[in-house]
Amino acid sequence: MGELEEKIKKELQKSGFPLEIFCQRCLLEKNWDILESSEYYVLENDTRKQVDVVGYFTESLRRKTPITYECHIECKKSADNPWVFFEDVRPTAGVKIHVDYESIEAARWSTSIVHAKKDLHFNNVAKSSIYTMAFKKGTNQIYEAISSILSYYEFRSDFLKKHREQRQLEGERQNLIIVSFLTILFDGKLYLANIEKGDNINLTETNNIILCQAETKFPRTRSYTIDIVTRDYFLDYLDLLNRDRELISNFYKREMSRRRG
């Protein structure tokens, strides 16, 4: 390999492309598909951006009732700046299942989905709402990743709302349900910090943390649940999502049968 090719290779290794391709391969291995386009529009500064990876899985709950699971993923890498998340002081930090739907009927089925949360992977993972990058110089990768994930999710949610309104005007009916998992894939060291009385700090290296994030856009405040997952744990994490998919689909099937009966 020539000198130029070696320079290109080193430059690519420092970029985020290897982690994104790793992420795509893992999704395919775990039976998810990948969206070809994941652009979103930022109204505030009139720009188009792109979330790193979007995986999706679609199945049919019954006739004219498809459910799609989407995993919105931002990929970040840092060898020099470990990520630290402070354990939430609230005994039961709130998590949210992100659900969008196309019909009033699907909305009714979704009103009780909060009861399904207790069986999902969220409950076995430490929660946090405060974070920092150790030895940080320059931009905050965590903040950038969160902003991108939330902007893309909001863009998708608004698009689905407009699409739903248009279909209703045209007299079309489909009970489409979309469940979104928001994920940041991190290639680096991830720590959970716990501060005891007397300001004693305990650090524990971990592979998955739930970030409970709130964002206010006047006049409302929305809450979001974001998984922070290390590269080494990502395949296991996808197994957890596949289990969550099965549990949520079964919940909807029971709810549809109950309301129909």
Steps between C-alpha positions, in 0.01 A plus 500: 500500500638840400565800725187683381278200565646464852419866573144455374459185709620676818267791433204268452583312821477827691160579347162365606445289186637168638265524802200581279571202274545277807161623622332423167645149491380429853148614413490274195637209704214544748236507222446877481494687168671834440340817366672627186437864588503648849507873432314751711431870471596749772255789489698726734798542265344379173739207449477134415684246714521125523484261794771235475297177480130408507398138536141384459288187530139469380240237573122473476289489815188432295351611166573870431686525828877498445743584777847632422785513746769758431838532668647849452874481562776756535855360501780661702861400564753626754819337624600795719172620654301249706129575532367536852131492594382577853249254641158658540419587861131431444406149620299434182616723215235515228554329166287544191401271214507711185185413303350671195187387315285580198145447624277579798447128552876438523522791743241330724701177500808699601345670803575200721850427369647657813411172672738313269802700618558287808599202283735684262879526520487855643423374849826308536727789399631788713333837431665839465412856407841668553815426301850622420805409290817445703804705391284673239660737251288659230147388417281288723436174310220395733305822449551480122374142488194576716411805288523300178293208635224725636491719187463195277232345720301826509533531122370145450218551751386825333519338156280212616250742649468688169480173310222382734301819446538473123385136493197590709408780258526254212280249682771235528524293815797313635580434864876542463692498829866603528708430810837679509808413704747787536860381530851639521768244413829589668842354422685592819489474878160551663462564874215532746576743785323482835548781750446397860447722802818689574570545127674165467490398132481136391578417138387179332585408143187385318367417154146646501343804666153648454500877456169658605501828311248784511484771234284811508371658182245760600226439598568136582766279658563157357682211665721253315675175581838443335717187530875558529664175385864400459628336183590175679145467634310601185409150376368407845307827506332412170395168653329700775323717241383190314353372826337839558351485149340167574359621832358820350344321201337247733371787715333663197347171389348446845378859514334475158328176597384646831350812342348302215345259748 
